Amino acid sequence: MTLKARDLVQAAADVYLSRNRRPDVAAYCLRRYELLRSALGVTVDLLQHEESDHFDWSENAPLERTLRETILAMTSISLPFDGLMEAPRNVTDLYQTHGRLIDAAAKKLRDRLRALAVDALKSCDPGLARRTTSNEALIAAGLPEEPYTDDIDNP
């Protein structure tokens, strides 16, 4: 499978999404992001770090900040019905009425935000559009086997 800029953006989002999961899942997501970033030759760090007193005056700083904030926005879209394993009847009725429409709208918004993040990343690194890698290359570079997950691990 060919991996591109879109996969790197998703890998960065997965790092954020794995924060509250088992430590082995979180470590796997971070390692995959780091190896994919390295394999694609991307120098921009897509992950948000603690703010420092140092102001970044580089030309791409505003674009990189937009990229990071877009990835954070992608991961912060939650649905009002998420996490309800057994809902009361009134919530179930609301889900029947609104659930599919909200799910579809959230998916469209995530897709648009992902496309924005990919375009911002390609603007930071114009040569990225031509670079690809593969899962096999990531495994050869030291990506461990994906940890076991089940539905409870997937919030």
Stockholm file with secondary structure:
# STOCKHOLM 1.0

chainA/1-155         MTLKARDLVQAAADVYLSRNRRPDVAAYCLRRYELLRSALGVTVDLLQHEESDHFDWSENAPLERTLRETILAMTSISLPFDGLMEAPRNVTDLYQTHGRLIDAAAKKLRDRLRALAVDALKSCDPGLARRTTSNEALIAAGLPEEPYTDDIDNP
#=GR chainA/1-155 SS CEECHHHHHHHHHHHHHTTTSCHHHHHHHHHHHHHHHHHTTCCSCCSCCCCCSCCCCSTTHHHHHHHHHHHHHHHHCCCTTTTCSSCCHHHHHHHHHHHHHHHHHHHHHHHHHHHHHHHHHHHHCGGGGGCCEEHHHHHHTTCCCCCCCCGGGCC
#=GC SS_cons         CEECHHHHHHHHHHHHHTTTSCHHHHHHHHHHHHHHHHHTTCCSCCSCCCCCSCCCCSTTHHHHHHHHHHHHHHHHCCCTTTTCSSCCHHHHHHHHHHHHHHHHHHHHHHHHHHHHHHHHHHHHCGGGGGCCEEHHHHHHTTCCCCCCCCGGGCC
//
